[in-house]
Amino acid sequence: MNWLTILCGLQLLFCVLKPGICSEADDFKTRLDGSVLELDESNFDSAIASFDFILVDFYAPWCGHCKRLAPQLDKVAPILAGLKDPIAIAKLDADKFANLARKYEIDGFPTLKLFIHGVPVDYRGPRKPDFLVLYLKKYVAPDVSILGSDSAISDFLEAAGTYFPLYIGFGLNETVISHLAIKYKKMAWFSVAKDFSEDAMVLYDFDKVPALVVLHPNYKEQSVFYGPFEDEFLGDFIEQNLLPLAVPMNYETLGQLRYDDRKIVLTIMENEKGEKSQKLIKLLKAAASANRDLVFGYVGVKQWKEFADTFGASKNKKFPKLIIWNGDEEYFSVIGSETLDGEDQGSQISRFLEGYREGRIEKKMIEGPSFMDHMKSTIGVGALVIIVFLVAMLMLIRSISKDDDEPRRGSTRRDIDHGDSSDAESSDSENGARKKEE
């Protein structure tokens, strides 16, 4: 008796004992017509049990972000329902059904959770319809796709799209990269080509096997790795190539940088679309190729002024300027190499890197409230609430300590504590629900 027989027997026994649940599950499957399913406390468990993959939108009717997300989910629902391994889309009014919200630790709206065979996983990917579809398709795809011909390689690339980097192992056994494919599944596509022609070798620019080719279709970049294929070297190559050589800074790439421990060489320019800026970006790519222990990024003040201003762009308007950022609240300028002049910028970049590695740096702190916006966009709302709460508690403790050192007049501690409690309860009752909105 194999495991499949055992599982089928258990499912049959469960349906005998709980016929209502099984009939509801069958009903949900027949209703997978591309519409968003409306869930409540009576049908939530049966809906989760009905599908191998179901994305649930925990929303609140008053939430503005939720109202903007809803039509986008309506748009992708029929596409995801039509996949070979369909993904259902559902929604739950978490404000109304608070018990379920607490059970799944919903602390902000909207919150998306993908249930994979009943196990919830936080969805932190893109929410624009096209990218959301590509992102979710990765969850139902094999960890490593096996490709048996040139046409299979082409079909794989077309199905994967251009949002994520793609790794193709030519002449590699899938077991060599399978554990890394699982580790980075949310960030890249992985495959091995078992059979391919010399034309494929020319097309993907490698001249011997085994070879691991990584493609960044969005940035028209590719790299080749010929080994050694031990975990340490292979893991470094995959991790360092998850991002393009020069990363344009925006909300999505800022989120991706959370998973990268390398320091960031950030170039702030006036307009990243300008002709001079495009030439500079090519120089940054060359520098990045020779310094893979660093991430090279760039941002135009015209494209994202708020982000550039956190590094003092408004105070010093001489561009382009170079800094080293640790991805947190500190950044470093290199003494004598703060900006790039018009001539021989490649050599100036080299001197900047040399100065950084030799320690000729000045530490600075990011500026302005806009950094909190960047934090909010790249970390969970729950984590941000905890940070704000801890800061508030620290301020409260300091305030109480100060009050204890001063003589009190016309009141007792009990009176004061009671008053604080009443104010807090009043404030919570008026604002508690609204604070959940992202």
C-alpha positions as CSV (number, residue, x, y, z in Angstrom):
1,M,0.0,0.0,0.0
2,N,1.6,3.3,-1.0
3,W,1.2,6.8,0.5
4,L,-1.3,7.9,-2.2
5,T,-3.6,5.0,-1.3
6,I,-3.4,5.9,2.4
7,L,-4.1,9.6,1.7
8,C,-7.1,8.7,-0.5
9,G,-8.4,6.4,2.3
10,L,-8.1,9.1,4.9
11,Q,-9.8,11.6,2.7
12,L,-12.7,9.2,2.2
13,L,-12.9,8.6,5.9
14,F,-13.0,12.3,6.6
15,C,-15.8,12.8,4.1
16,V,-17.8,10.1,5.8
17,L,-17.3,11.7,9.2
18,K,-17.7,15.3,7.9
19,P,-19.9,15.2,4.8
20,G,-20.8,18.8,5.0
21,I,-17.2,19.9,4.7
22,C,-16.5,17.7,1.7
23,S,-19.7,18.8,-0.1
24,E,-18.7,22.5,0.4
25,A,-15.2,21.7,-0.9
26,D,-16.6,20.2,-4.0
27,D,-18.9,23.1,-4.4
28,F,-16.0,25.6,-4.2
29,K,-14.1,23.7,-6.9
30,T,-17.1,23.9,-9.3
31,R,-17.3,27.6,-8.6
32,L,-13.6,28.3,-9.7
33,D,-14.8,30.2,-12.7
34,G,-12.4,33.1,-12.5
35,S,-14.3,35.2,-10.0
36,V,-13.0,36.2,-6.5
37,L,-14.6,34.0,-3.8
38,E,-16.3,35.7,-0.9
39,L,-15.4,34.0,2.4
40,D,-16.7,34.2,5.9
41,E,-16.4,32.2,9.1
42,S,-18.8,29.5,7.9
43,N,-16.9,28.6,4.7
44,F,-13.3,29.7,5.3
45,D,-11.9,26.3,6.3
46,S,-13.7,24.4,3.5
47,A,-12.4,26.9,1.0
48,I,-8.8,26.5,2.2
49,A,-9.2,22.7,2.0
50,S,-10.7,22.8,-1.5
51,F,-7.6,24.2,-3.3
52,D,-3.9,23.3,-3.4
53,F,-3.3,27.0,-3.9
54,I,-5.5,29.9,-2.8
55,L,-4.6,33.5,-2.3
56,V,-6.7,35.2,0.4
57,D,-7.1,39.0,0.6
58,F,-7.8,40.0,4.2
59,Y,-9.4,43.4,3.8
60,A,-11.5,46.0,5.6
61,P,-14.4,47.8,3.8
62,W,-13.1,51.3,5.0
63,C,-9.5,50.7,3.8
64,G,-8.5,52.9,0.8
65,H,-5.7,50.6,-0.2
66,C,-8.1,47.6,-0.1
67,K,-10.5,49.4,-2.5
68,R,-7.6,50.0,-4.9
69,L,-6.4,46.4,-4.7
70,A,-9.8,44.8,-5.3
71,P,-10.2,45.5,-9.0
72,Q,-6.6,44.2,-9.6
73,L,-7.5,40.9,-8.0
74,D,-10.7,40.8,-10.0
75,K,-8.5,41.1,-13.1
76,V,-6.0,38.4,-12.3
77,A,-8.5,35.8,-10.9
78,P,-9.5,34.3,-14.2
79,I,-5.9,34.1,-15.4
80,L,-4.8,32.3,-12.3
81,A,-7.8,30.0,-12.3
82,G,-6.9,29.0,-15.9
83,L,-3.4,27.7,-15.0
84,K,-2.5,24.1,-15.3
85,D,-2.2,24.1,-11.5
86,P,-5.0,26.7,-10.7
87,I,-4.7,29.3,-8.0
88,A,-7.9,30.5,-6.5
89,I,-8.4,34.1,-5.3
90,A,-10.6,34.8,-2.3
91,K,-11.3,37.7,0.1
92,L,-12.4,37.9,3.7
93,D,-13.7,41.0,5.6
94,A,-11.2,40.7,8.4
95,D,-12.7,43.7,10.2
96,K,-16.0,41.9,10.4
97,F,-14.6,38.4,11.1
98,A,-12.1,39.4,13.7
99,N,-11.5,35.9,15.1
100,L,-10.1,34.7,11.8
101,A,-8.0,37.9,11.5
102,R,-6.5,37.2,14.9
103,K,-5.9,33.5,14.1
104,Y,-3.8,34.4,11.1
105,E,-2.2,37.4,12.8
106,I,-3.6,40.1,10.5
107,D,-2.2,43.4,11.7
108,G,-2.7,45.6,8.6
109,F,-5.0,46.0,5.6
110,P,-4.8,44.7,3.0
111,T,-2.9,41.6,3.9
112,L,-2.4,38.8,1.3
113,K,-1.7,35.3,2.4
114,L,-1.1,32.4,0.0
115,F,-2.3,29.0,1.4
116,I,-0.2,26.2,-0.1
117,H,-1.9,22.9,0.7
118,G,-3.5,24.6,3.6
119,V,-0.3,26.2,5.0
120,P,-0.4,30.0,5.0
121,V,2.5,32.0,3.6
122,D,2.8,35.8,3.7
123,Y,2.6,37.2,0.2
124,R,5.1,40.1,-0.1
125,G,5.4,40.2,-3.9
126,P,4.2,42.8,-6.4
127,R,0.5,43.7,-6.6
128,K,0.3,45.0,-10.1
129,P,-1.8,42.5,-12.1
130,D,0.9,41.3,-14.6
131,F,3.6,41.0,-12.1
132,L,1.3,39.4,-9.5
133,V,0.5,36.7,-12.0
134,L,4.2,36.0,-12.8
135,Y,5.0,36.0,-9.1
136,L,2.3,33.5,-8.2
137,K,3.0,31.2,-11.1
138,K,6.4,30.6,-9.5
139,Y,4.7,29.0,-6.5
140,V,3.0,26.3,-8.6
141,A,6.0,25.7,-10.9
142,P,8.6,23.0,-10.2
143,D,11.6,24.1,-8.1
144,V,13.7,23.1,-11.1
145,S,12.2,22.8,-14.6
146,I,13.7,20.0,-16.8
147,L,14.1,21.1,-20.4
148,G,14.7,18.5,-23.1
149,S,15.2,20.5,-26.3
150,D,15.9,24.0,-27.7
151,S,12.1,24.5,-28.1
152,A,11.5,23.6,-24.5
153,I,14.1,26.2,-23.4
154,S,12.3,28.8,-25.5
155,D,8.9,27.8,-24.1
156,F,10.3,28.0,-20.6
157,L,11.7,31.5,-21.1
158,E,8.4,32.8,-22.6
159,A,6.3,31.3,-19.8
160,A,8.7,32.7,-17.1
161,G,8.4,36.3,-18.4
162,T,10.9,39.1,-17.8
163,Y,10.3,40.1,-14.2
164,F,12.6,37.6,-12.5
165,P,16.2,36.4,-13.3
166,L,16.3,33.0,-15.0
167,Y,19.0,30.4,-14.3
168,I,19.6,27.6,-16.9
169,G,22.0,24.8,-16.1
170,F,23.4,23.4,-19.4
171,G,24.7,19.8,-18.8
172,L,24.0,20.1,-15.1
173,N,22.1,17.6,-13.0
174,E,19.1,19.2,-11.3
175,T,20.3,17.9,-7.9
176,V,23.3,20.2,-8.1
177,I,21.1,23.3,-7.9
178,S,17.8,22.0,-6.4
179,H,18.5,23.1,-2.8
180,L,19.5,26.6,-3.9
181,A,16.4,26.7,-6.2
182,I,14.2,26.0,-3.2
183,K,16.0,28.7,-1.2
184,Y,15.6,31.4,-3.9
185,K,12.4,30.2,-5.4
186,K,10.6,33.5,-4.6
187,M,13.3,35.5,-6.4
188,A,14.3,33.6,-9.6
189,W,13.4,30.8,-12.0
190,F,15.6,27.7,-12.2
191,S,15.9,25.0,-14.9
192,V,18.4,22.5,-16.3
193,A,18.7,21.7,-20.0
194,K,19.2,18.0,-20.6
195,D,19.5,18.2,-24.4
196,F,20.3,21.2,-26.5
197,S,22.1,22.1,-29.8
198,E,25.2,24.1,-30.7
199,D,22.9,26.9,-31.7
200,A,21.7,27.1,-28.1
201,M,25.4,27.4,-27.0
202,V,25.9,30.3,-29.4
203,L,22.5,32.0,-28.4
204,Y,23.2,31.8,-24.7
205,D,26.9,32.6,-25.1
206,F,28.7,29.6,-23.4
207,D,31.4,27.4,-25.0
208,K,31.6,24.4,-22.7
209,V,29.6,22.3,-20.3
210,P,28.6,22.1,-17.5
211,A,27.6,25.8,-17.5
212,L,25.1,27.8,-15.5
213,V,23.7,30.8,-17.4
214,V,21.7,33.5,-15.7
215,L,19.5,35.9,-17.8
216,H,18.1,39.3,-16.8
217,P,15.6,39.9,-19.6
218,N,14.5,43.2,-18.2
219,Y,18.0,44.6,-18.2
220,K,19.3,42.6,-21.3
221,E,22.1,41.1,-19.1
222,Q,23.5,37.6,-18.8
223,S,26.4,35.9,-17.1
224,V,27.9,32.4,-17.3
225,F,29.4,30.3,-14.5
226,Y,31.6,27.3,-15.3
227,G,32.2,26.2,-11.8
228,P,33.4,24.9,-9.4
229,F,29.9,23.7,-8.6
230,E,30.5,23.3,-4.8
231,D,27.8,24.9,-2.7
232,E,30.0,27.9,-1.6
233,F,30.9,29.0,-5.1
234,L,27.6,28.1,-6.7
235,G,25.7,29.8,-3.9
236,D,27.8,33.0,-4.3
237,F,27.2,33.1,-8.0
238,I,23.4,32.7,-7.7
239,E,23.1,35.2,-4.9
240,Q,25.3,37.9,-6.6
241,N,23.3,37.6,-9.8
242,L,19.8,37.9,-8.4
243,L,20.1,41.6,-9.0
244,P,21.3,43.3,-12.2
245,L,24.8,44.8,-12.3
246,A,23.4,48.3,-11.8
247,V,20.2,48.4,-9.8
248,P,17.7,51.3,-10.5
249,M,16.4,52.2,-7.1
250,N,12.6,52.0,-6.7
251,Y,10.1,50.5,-4.3
252,E,10.4,47.0,-5.8
253,T,14.2,46.9,-6.0
254,L,14.5,48.4,-2.5
255,G,12.4,45.5,-1.2
256,Q,14.7,43.0,-3.0
257,L,17.7,44.6,-1.4
258,R,16.4,43.5,2.0
259,Y,17.6,40.0,1.2
260,D,21.1,41.1,0.2
261,D,23.8,41.7,2.9
262,R,26.2,43.5,0.7
263,K,27.0,47.2,1.0
264,I,25.4,49.4,-1.7
265,V,27.4,51.8,-3.9
266,L,24.7,54.4,-4.5
267,T,25.1,56.9,-7.3
268,I,22.7,59.9,-7.1
269,M,22.2,61.7,-10.4
270,E,20.0,64.5,-11.6
271,N,18.1,62.5,-14.2
272,E,18.8,58.8,-14.7
273,K,17.2,59.0,-18.2
274,G,19.6,61.6,-19.5
275,E,22.3,60.8,-22.1
276,K,25.2,61.4,-19.7
277,S,23.5,59.4,-17.0
278,Q,23.1,56.4,-19.4
279,K,26.9,56.5,-20.1
280,L,27.6,56.7,-16.4
281,I,25.3,53.6,-15.8
282,K,27.4,51.6,-18.2
283,L,30.5,52.5,-16.2
284,L,28.8,51.5,-13.0
285,K,28.0,48.1,-14.6
286,A,31.7,47.6,-15.5
287,A,32.7,48.5,-11.9
288,A,30.0,46.1,-10.5
289,S,31.3,43.3,-12.7
290,A,34.8,43.7,-11.1
291,N,33.5,44.2,-7.5
292,R,30.8,41.5,-6.9
293,D,31.1,41.9,-3.1
294,L,29.2,45.2,-3.5
295,V,25.8,46.1,-5.0
296,F,25.8,49.1,-7.4
297,G,22.6,51.1,-7.5
298,Y,21.6,54.5,-8.9
299,V,18.7,56.9,-8.5
300,G,17.7,60.1,-10.3
301,V,16.5,63.0,-8.3
302,K,13.9,63.6,-11.0
303,Q,12.7,60.0,-10.7
304,W,12.6,59.7,-6.8
305,K,13.4,62.9,-5.1
306,E,12.2,61.8,-1.6
307,F,14.6,58.9,-1.6
308,A,17.5,61.0,-2.9
309,D,16.9,63.6,-0.2
310,T,17.4,61.2,2.6
311,F,21.1,61.3,1.5
312,G,21.3,65.1,1.4
313,A,20.6,65.5,-2.3
314,S,18.8,68.8,-1.7
315,K,21.6,70.3,0.4
316,N,24.4,69.4,-2.1
317,K,23.1,69.7,-5.6
318,K,26.4,68.9,-7.3
319,F,25.7,65.7,-9.2
320,P,26.5,62.9,-9.8
321,K,27.5,62.0,-6.2
322,L,28.7,58.7,-4.9
323,I,28.0,57.2,-1.4
324,I,28.3,53.8,0.3
325,W,25.0,52.8,2.0
326,N,24.6,49.9,4.5
327,G,20.9,49.6,3.7
328,D,19.9,51.0,7.1
329,E,20.3,54.5,8.7
330,E,24.0,55.0,8.0
331,Y,25.9,55.9,4.9
332,F,29.4,56.9,4.1
333,S,31.0,59.4,1.8
334,V,34.6,58.9,0.6
335,I,36.8,61.8,1.5
336,G,38.0,63.5,-1.7
337,S,35.6,61.5,-4.0
338,E,32.2,62.9,-3.0
339,T,31.2,63.8,-6.6
340,L,32.1,62.8,-10.2
341,D,33.4,65.4,-12.6
342,G,32.6,65.4,-16.3
343,E,35.9,63.8,-17.5
344,D,37.1,60.2,-17.0
345,Q,34.4,59.1,-14.6
346,G,35.5,55.5,-14.8
347,S,38.8,56.4,-13.1
348,Q,37.0,58.5,-10.6
349,I,34.8,55.5,-9.7
350,S,37.9,53.4,-9.2
351,R,39.4,56.0,-6.9
352,F,36.1,56.1,-4.9
353,L,36.2,52.3,-4.4
354,E,39.9,52.4,-3.5
355,G,39.2,55.1,-0.9
356,Y,36.3,53.2,0.5
357,R,38.4,50.0,0.9
358,E,41.3,51.9,2.5
359,G,38.9,53.4,5.0
360,R,39.0,57.1,3.9
361,I,35.4,57.5,4.8
362,E,33.1,59.8,6.7
363,K,30.0,58.3,8.4
364,K,26.7,60.2,8.0
365,M,23.1,59.5,9.0
366,I,20.1,59.6,6.7
367,E,17.8,62.6,6.9
368,G,14.1,63.4,7.0
369,P,10.9,61.6,7.7
370,S,10.8,60.1,4.2
371,F,13.0,57.3,5.4
372,M,10.1,56.0,7.5
373,D,8.2,55.8,4.2
374,H,10.9,53.6,2.7
375,M,10.9,51.4,5.8
376,K,7.1,51.1,5.7
377,S,7.3,50.0,2.0
378,T,10.0,47.4,2.6
379,I,9.1,45.8,6.0
380,G,5.9,44.4,7.2
381,V,3.4,46.8,8.8
382,G,3.4,44.7,11.9
383,A,7.2,45.2,12.3
384,L,6.8,49.0,11.8
385,V,4.0,49.1,14.4
386,I,6.2,47.3,16.9
387,I,9.1,49.8,16.3
388,V,6.7,52.8,16.7
389,F,5.2,51.2,19.8
390,L,8.6,50.7,21.4
391,V,9.7,54.2,20.7
392,A,6.4,55.5,22.2
393,M,6.8,53.4,25.3
394,L,10.4,54.6,25.8
395,M,9.2,58.2,25.6
396,L,6.4,57.4,28.1
397,I,8.8,55.8,30.5
398,R,11.1,58.8,30.3
399,S,8.2,61.1,30.9
400,I,7.0,59.2,33.9
401,S,10.5,59.1,35.3
402,K,10.7,62.9,34.9
403,D,7.3,63.3,36.6
404,D,8.5,61.2,39.6
405,D,11.4,63.6,40.2
406,E,9.0,66.6,40.4
407,P,6.7,67.5,43.3
408,R,3.0,66.9,42.6
409,R,0.3,69.4,43.6
410,G,-3.5,68.8,44.1
411,S,-3.5,65.2,42.8
412,T,-2.4,61.7,43.8
413,R,-0.6,59.1,41.6
414,R,-3.9,57.1,41.6
415,D,-5.8,60.1,40.2
416,I,-3.2,60.6,37.5
417,D,-3.0,56.9,36.5
418,H,-6.8,56.7,36.2
419,G,-6.9,59.8,34.0
420,D,-4.2,58.4,31.7
421,S,-6.1,55.1,31.4
422,S,-9.3,56.8,30.5
423,D,-7.6,58.9,27.8
424,A,-6.0,55.8,26.3
425,E,-9.2,53.9,26.2
426,S,-11.0,56.8,24.6
427,S,-8.3,57.2,22.0
428,D,-8.2,53.5,21.3
429,S,-12.0,53.4,20.8
430,E,-11.9,56.2,18.3
431,N,-8.8,55.4,16.4
432,G,-8.1,51.7,16.9
433,A,-9.5,50.3,13.7
434,R,-8.2,53.0,11.5
435,K,-4.6,52.4,12.7
436,K,-4.7,49.0,10.9
437,E,-4.7,50.5,7.4
438,E,-1.5,50.5,5.5
